[in-house]
Every structure is written in structure tokens, then in C-alpha cells.
Amino acid sequence: MRILQVSSAENWGGGETHLAGLVEYLRKRGHDVAVAGRSNGALKAQIQLPFLNSADFITAIRLRTRLKREPVDVIHAHVARDYTIVAAAAWNIPGVKVVFTRHLLRPVRPHFFYRRVDVWIAPTSQILETLAPLAPKATKVIPNWVDLDRFPFRPHPVHRPFTVGLLGQVAPHKGHDDAIEALRQLDGNVRLFVAGKGEISYEKKLEKRAAGLRVEFVGFVSLADFFQKTDVLIVPSWEEPFGIVLLEAMASGIPVIATNRGGPVDIISSPLEGVLVPPRDPCALANAIQSFSADEERRSTIIRNARERVEKHFDIRIVVPQIEELYKRGTED
């Protein structure tokens, strides 16, 4: 199939990790895949367009001209501001399947052009619910994934002190304040590694709040090194659309604690696979951390079950063929 992936994303995040893996895997499957995006975008775009905003009809016209000149079987958009551009570009062009993936939990504002969309993909059941007001032609829940070849199962003995890892954008809604308050409720045998970057003013605020605690802000790190130093990964976000880092940790042999809002609810299906706690509840988070540090047998059981959960439901070799099949159904109908 000839497939055009569209993303105007400027910065790297979970959605871009998703798209990069999708492009690579589809190419390995023999499909002709190109990416349309900005010249300075997060992904290497073979087709470079301005993508100024959601009403950028110059980009829509240029994309439409290309679709007429070099037809594709599927055009797949991943960023909300690109939706109207892609739908307008494909309007009344027969033979092109239009697919949108919604990566965020916020509702999508209805638009006339969305009548051109053949199917919406939602990575979680919660995101699927936000699409109902659009009255879409078709929807499908297909989760994000992890490439198990890149994340081998390497559980390790517990460190002393017991080490809690928090990885991602350093921002209030990611729950860093709650993590520090949770650590304050634990004894001195627990430390916290905070990986990632954010606004400098907020980072300094966190450092001040963490004074006297065993908290280390490590900035950008490799995942392999981070997981080897971590005994449990926490994702204390107020609301997490999906949470690919959960899959990466579970695949690697690191148990996870996450809030019960958004994607983690779909990822962790049982208390035997991980722990879910309410958001903005440092006490619950502290209790969950304490349970892992005090019970090595329980930690080991959850590590094994979590890896099995990822292998059965979130391996890239299981998930991406679902998207491929969705594409094929459209081009064969």
C-alpha cells in the first residue's frame, strides 16, 4: 500500500514515538510510506509543508495537489491541528482512505470536514468516549505499543536505598509535587530519581520543595540506564492520555505505579500487573511505594505478570498489524 503519515509536531513526545515506530514497522512490512510534516518538525518529513495552524488552507491545497498527482491508498493524521487540513485535502478525492488517530483525552471540536474521515483510532477506551460527539463513521480502539526487541526483560535486585523513578516532562500536571510529598511521608531508605526537563522556574521550585529529601534531578537520560537504577516507576500524572513509558518499564522488568485516570486503566488490568492510585493523592502514592519496597516477593510477581501482559497485548508485532488490517479493509472495500 501507498501510505502517507501526517504530523506537524514540532517536539518529541508519546505521539511522535508512536508514529516513528509505525512508519518503521510498515516499511519493514513492504509498504510505501512517506511522512508529511514541517521542515523543522520532530519527525523526518519527506514532504515538507508549512502547517501554520488548523485553518492553513495553503497547506491543504498543496497537500491536495500532491494527492491528485501522486495518489495514495491511505492518509493518516496524528495531530489535532492537522485534522481539518488533511480532511479538506482529501475531500472528493476517491480511493483515499482517511484515518485519524486521537492521542489526547480532551474532546475534539466537531467540524464539517470530519465527514470525510473514514475511521478514527483511539489508543484507549477513555479516548474513544471523547469521539462520540463527532458521530464518526467508524472507530477502533488500537493501543500504543512497545518494541520488545528494544526493551528486553532485565529485572534486577532491589537497590538500597530503594529507588523510585519518575520519567517525563517536568510539569505540574505530571504530578511531580505529589511525588515529592509522597517521598516526604516515607523513611530515609527511599530515594527519588526525576528524569526529564521542563520550565526552569518550575524545576527550581521543585528543587526547593525537595530540600532535605533524597531527590535527584538527573535531566535527560537513556531509558536503559534509568531502568537499571530504578526499582519502581511512578506515573503520578493528574491525567495520562496513554503512557508509553509504562509499557517500556513493564517490558523491561520494572514494576509501575500510575494514577487511575486515562491510559493506565487500560494498560494495567489487574493489581497483579501494577498498582493504580488516585491522582493528586501523595498518601496513596506513598503507601504504594512502601508496599513495593517492603515486599520483594510481591514485586517479583508483578514484574513477571506485567511482562506477560505486554507480550500478549502491547507488542508492536501484535498491535501494528491491527492498523495495517484497518488500512487494508478500506482500500479493498
Secondary structure per residue as TSV (DSSP state, phi and psi in degrees):
chain	resnum	aa	ss	phi	psi
A	1	M	-	360.0	151.4
A	2	R	E	-97.3	116.6
A	3	I	E	-125.7	131.8
A	4	L	E	-114.2	115.7
A	5	Q	E	-93.8	138.0
A	6	V	E	-124.0	127.5
A	7	S	-	-155.7	122.3
A	8	S	-	-96.1	12.2
A	9	A	-	-57.2	134.7
A	10	E	-	-92.6	-32.3
A	11	N	S	-115.7	158.7
A	12	W	-	-86.7	134.7
A	13	G	-	-156.5	-165.1
A	14	G	H	-60.6	-40.0
A	15	G	H	-64.3	-34.6
A	16	E	H	-76.0	-35.3
A	17	T	H	-60.5	-43.7
A	18	H	H	-57.6	-51.0
A	19	L	H	-68.1	-40.1
A	20	A	H	-61.2	-42.3
A	21	G	H	-66.0	-38.4
A	22	L	H	-63.4	-46.3
A	23	V	H	-61.4	-46.8
A	24	E	H	-62.1	-44.8
A	25	Y	H	-68.4	-42.1
A	26	L	H	-63.9	-36.8
A	27	R	H	-65.3	-39.4
A	28	K	H	-63.7	-28.0
A	29	R	T	-80.5	-0.5
A	30	G	T	96.6	7.0
A	31	H	-	-84.9	152.5
A	32	D	E	-89.8	102.1
A	33	V	E	-117.6	128.8
A	34	A	E	-123.0	158.2
A	35	V	E	-119.2	131.4
A	36	A	E	-107.5	131.3
A	37	G	E	-169.8	-168.0
A	38	R	-	-79.6	156.2
A	39	S	T	-65.5	-29.6
A	40	N	T	-107.7	24.6
A	41	G	S	-75.2	175.2
A	42	A	S	-69.1	-30.7
A	43	L	S	-107.4	152.0
A	44	K	-	-73.7	110.2
A	45	A	-	-99.0	125.5
A	46	Q	S	-76.2	-28.2
A	47	I	E	-113.4	110.3
A	48	Q	E	-103.6	123.3
A	49	L	-	-133.9	162.4
A	50	P	-	-66.9	-45.0
A	51	F	-	47.7	59.9
A	52	L	-	-69.5	-42.3
A	53	N	S	-167.8	-176.6
A	54	S	T	-69.7	-15.3
A	55	A	T	-107.8	25.0
A	56	D	-	-80.9	87.9
A	57	F	H	-76.8	-15.9
A	58	I	H	-64.9	-46.5
A	59	T	H	-63.9	-40.7
A	60	A	H	-60.2	-43.8
A	61	I	H	-66.4	-43.4
A	62	R	H	-64.5	-39.3
A	63	L	H	-67.9	-39.9
A	64	R	H	-63.2	-42.3
A	65	T	H	-59.8	-40.5
A	66	R	H	-67.8	-40.2
A	67	L	H	-62.5	-33.8
A	68	K	H	-74.6	-35.6
A	69	R	H	-79.5	-39.2
A	70	E	S	-129.4	82.0
A	71	P	-	-59.4	148.7
A	72	V	-	-124.8	161.5
A	73	D	S	-84.1	-34.7
A	74	V	E	-139.4	136.5
A	75	I	E	-121.9	127.5
A	76	H	E	-128.9	117.3
A	77	A	E	-106.5	149.2
A	78	H	-	-127.8	-10.2
A	79	V	S	-118.7	135.5
A	80	A	H	-57.0	-41.3
A	81	R	H	-69.1	-12.2
A	82	D	H	-90.4	-13.4
A	83	Y	H	-58.6	-52.7
A	84	T	H	-65.4	-35.7
A	85	I	H	-61.5	-48.2
A	86	V	H	-68.1	-43.6
A	87	A	H	-62.9	-40.5
A	88	A	H	-67.1	-40.2
A	89	A	H	-63.1	-34.1
A	90	A	H	-91.7	-1.5
A	91	W	T	-59.3	126.8
A	92	N	T	61.8	19.7
A	93	I	-	-100.1	108.8
A	94	P	T	-71.6	154.6
A	95	G	T	84.3	-0.1
A	96	V	-	-106.1	120.1
A	97	K	E	-84.7	127.2
A	98	V	E	-103.9	119.9
A	99	V	E	-123.8	131.9
A	100	F	E	-119.4	137.0
A	101	T	E	-107.8	130.8
A	102	R	-	-102.8	115.5
A	103	H	-	-97.8	-7.6
A	104	L	S	-114.0	159.6
A	105	L	S	-85.3	-18.9
A	106	R	S	-66.5	140.7
A	107	P	-	-61.1	150.5
A	108	V	-	-90.9	132.6
A	109	R	-	-72.1	126.7
A	110	P	-	-57.9	149.7
A	111	H	-	-150.0	144.6
A	112	F	G	-54.9	-40.9
A	113	F	G	-64.0	-18.2
A	114	Y	G	-69.8	-7.5
A	115	R	G	-64.7	-19.2
A	116	R	G	-83.0	-12.2
A	117	V	-	-76.4	126.6
A	118	D	-	-82.7	-36.4
A	119	V	E	-156.6	140.5
A	120	W	E	-105.3	134.7
A	121	I	E	-104.1	132.0
A	122	A	E	-118.3	126.6
A	123	P	S	-69.7	-19.4
A	124	T	S	-138.0	163.8
A	125	S	H	-66.8	-31.5
A	126	Q	H	-67.6	-41.4
A	127	I	H	-65.3	-37.9
A	128	L	H	-56.0	-41.3
A	129	E	H	-61.7	-32.2
A	130	T	H	-71.4	-14.8
A	131	L	T	-87.2	-12.4
A	132	A	G	-54.7	-41.3
A	133	P	G	-62.1	-16.5
A	134	L	G	-79.3	-12.1
A	135	A	-	48.6	56.2
A	136	P	-	-67.4	153.9
A	137	K	S	-61.3	-42.8
A	138	A	-	-155.1	149.0
A	139	T	E	-136.3	159.0
A	140	K	E	-153.1	131.0
A	141	V	E	-86.9	115.2
A	142	I	-	-132.2	116.1
A	143	P	-	-72.6	166.8
A	144	N	-	-70.8	178.5
A	145	W	-	-146.8	176.9
A	146	V	B	-136.9	142.4
A	147	D	-	-88.2	105.2
A	148	L	T	-65.7	-20.9
A	149	D	T	-67.1	-27.6
A	150	R	T	-92.5	-12.5
A	151	F	S	-130.4	73.1
A	152	P	-	-65.4	154.0
A	153	F	-	-77.5	109.2
A	154	R	-	-136.1	66.9
A	155	P	-	-64.6	151.4
A	156	H	-	-136.8	159.9
A	157	P	-	-62.4	155.4
A	158	V	-	-66.2	137.8
A	159	H	-	-79.6	161.0
A	160	R	S	-128.3	113.9
A	161	P	S	-72.7	157.6
A	162	F	E	-60.3	129.8
A	163	T	E	-112.7	122.7
A	164	V	E	-100.6	132.6
A	165	G	E	-110.9	139.0
A	166	L	E	-132.2	117.0
A	167	L	E	-126.9	130.2
A	168	G	S	143.5	-169.7
A	169	Q	-	-58.6	132.7
A	170	V	B	-88.2	101.3
A	171	A	S	-154.2	152.7
A	172	P	G	-52.8	-42.4
A	173	H	G	-71.0	-9.2
A	174	K	G	-86.3	-1.9
A	175	G	T	83.3	21.6
A	176	H	H	-64.3	-38.0
A	177	D	H	-61.4	-40.7
A	178	D	H	-65.2	-37.3
A	179	A	H	-63.8	-42.3
A	180	I	H	-66.8	-40.7
A	181	E	H	-66.6	-34.8
A	182	A	H	-64.2	-42.4
A	183	L	H	-63.0	-34.7
A	184	R	H	-62.4	-27.4
A	185	Q	T	-83.9	-8.9
A	186	L	S	-99.7	165.1
A	187	D	-	-77.9	177.2
A	188	G	T	-72.5	1.5
A	189	N	T	-87.4	8.2
A	190	V	E	-121.8	135.8
A	191	R	E	-127.0	162.2
A	192	L	E	-125.3	126.3
A	193	F	E	-101.0	123.7
A	194	V	E	-109.8	113.9
A	195	A	E	-110.9	142.8
A	196	G	S	119.5	174.1
A	197	K	-	-133.0	159.8
A	198	G	B	-156.6	-159.4
A	199	E	-	-62.3	132.7
A	200	I	H	-58.3	-40.0
A	201	S	H	-63.3	-38.4
A	202	Y	H	-72.8	-38.4
A	203	E	H	-60.2	-42.5
A	204	K	H	-65.3	-36.3
A	205	K	H	-62.5	-42.7
A	206	L	H	-65.4	-42.3
A	207	E	H	-60.6	-39.0
A	208	K	H	-66.8	-41.6
A	209	R	H	-66.7	-30.5
A	210	A	T	-87.6	3.5
A	211	A	T	-56.5	132.1
A	212	G	T	88.7	-9.4
A	213	L	S	-102.9	163.2
A	214	R	-	-87.3	76.0
A	215	V	E	-123.2	130.9
A	216	E	E	-125.1	124.4
A	217	F	E	-94.8	111.0
A	218	V	E	-104.3	-2.0
A	219	G	E	68.3	-145.8
A	220	F	S	-79.0	134.6
A	221	V	-	-140.0	161.4
A	222	S	-	-76.4	144.3
A	223	L	H	-61.2	-40.7
A	224	A	H	-59.7	-46.5
A	225	D	H	-65.7	-41.3
A	226	F	H	-62.6	-45.8
A	227	F	H	-66.6	-32.5
A	228	Q	H	-68.6	-23.6
A	229	K	H	-93.0	-6.7
A	230	T	-	-109.2	135.8
A	231	D	S	-97.7	-25.1
A	232	V	E	-152.9	138.5
A	233	L	E	-97.7	132.2
A	234	I	E	-111.6	141.4
A	235	V	E	-127.9	81.9
A	236	P	-	-88.3	28.2
A	237	S	-	-58.1	147.3
A	238	W	S	-64.0	-32.8
A	239	E	S	-160.9	127.8
A	240	E	B	-119.8	115.8
A	241	P	S	-55.3	-46.1
A	242	F	-	-137.6	-77.9
A	243	G	-	107.4	63.8
A	244	I	H	-59.7	-31.7
A	245	V	H	-61.2	-28.2
A	246	L	H	-61.6	-46.0
A	247	L	H	-63.2	-40.9
A	248	E	H	-64.2	-40.7
A	249	A	H	-69.0	-46.3
A	250	M	H	-61.0	-38.5
A	251	A	H	-66.3	-33.8
A	252	S	H	-84.6	-10.9
A	253	G	T	98.1	24.7
A	254	I	-	-111.5	120.7
A	255	P	-	-69.2	156.2
A	256	V	E	-127.8	147.9
A	257	I	E	-124.4	126.9
A	258	A	E	-139.9	162.5
A	259	T	E	-79.5	152.9
A	260	N	S	-90.1	49.7
A	261	R	S	-132.8	121.9
A	262	G	B	84.7	-140.5
A	263	G	H	-55.3	-40.7
A	264	P	H	-55.5	-28.3
A	265	V	H	-65.0	-35.1
A	266	D	H	-80.1	-29.5
A	267	I	H	-76.7	-46.8
A	268	I	-	-99.1	104.9
A	269	S	-	-93.6	-8.4
A	270	S	S	-153.1	149.5
A	271	P	T	-62.4	-12.0
A	272	L	T	-84.8	-1.6
A	273	E	T	-113.2	-15.1
A	274	G	-	167.7	179.1
A	275	V	E	-121.4	131.9
A	276	L	E	-110.0	135.5
A	277	V	E	-131.1	159.6
A	278	P	-	-65.4	147.3
A	279	P	T	-70.2	154.2
A	280	R	T	58.3	37.4
A	281	D	-	-131.0	81.7
A	282	P	H	-57.7	-32.5
A	283	C	H	-64.7	-46.5
A	284	A	H	-63.1	-39.3
A	285	L	H	-64.7	-43.0
A	286	A	H	-62.7	-41.8
A	287	N	H	-63.5	-38.8
A	288	A	H	-66.8	-41.8
A	289	I	H	-62.4	-44.4
A	290	Q	H	-60.8	-38.0
A	291	S	H	-63.6	-35.1
A	292	F	H	-73.7	-40.8
A	293	S	H	-70.3	-24.8
A	294	A	H	-96.3	-12.7
A	295	D	-	-132.4	89.3
A	296	E	H	-65.2	-36.3
A	297	E	H	-65.4	-42.7
A	298	R	H	-63.6	-42.4
A	299	R	H	-58.8	-43.7
A	300	S	H	-65.2	-39.3
A	301	T	H	-63.6	-45.0
A	302	I	H	-64.9	-38.5
A	303	I	H	-59.2	-46.2
A	304	R	H	-65.2	-45.8
A	305	N	H	-66.2	-36.7
A	306	A	H	-64.5	-43.6
A	307	R	H	-61.1	-42.3
A	308	E	H	-63.5	-39.2
A	309	R	H	-60.9	-44.8
A	310	V	H	-65.2	-43.3
A	311	E	H	-59.9	-38.8
A	312	K	H	-81.1	-30.6
A	313	H	H	-124.1	-19.2
A	314	F	T	-128.2	9.6
A	315	D	B	-68.4	135.9
A	316	I	H	-55.1	-31.1
A	317	R	H	-74.0	-12.7
A	318	I	H	-98.3	-39.0
A	319	V	H	-82.7	-49.0
A	320	V	H	-61.6	-36.8
A	321	P	H	-57.7	-23.4
A	322	Q	H	-68.3	-39.5
A	323	I	H	-68.3	-41.7
A	324	E	H	-59.2	-42.3
A	325	E	H	-65.9	-37.0
A	326	L	H	-62.3	-42.6
A	327	Y	H	-60.6	-47.5
A	328	K	H	-63.1	-40.5
A	329	R	H	-58.9	-38.4
A	330	G	H	-70.0	-40.6
A	331	T	H	-77.7	-17.8
A	332	E	H	-95.5	-18.2
A	333	D	-	-67.5	360.0
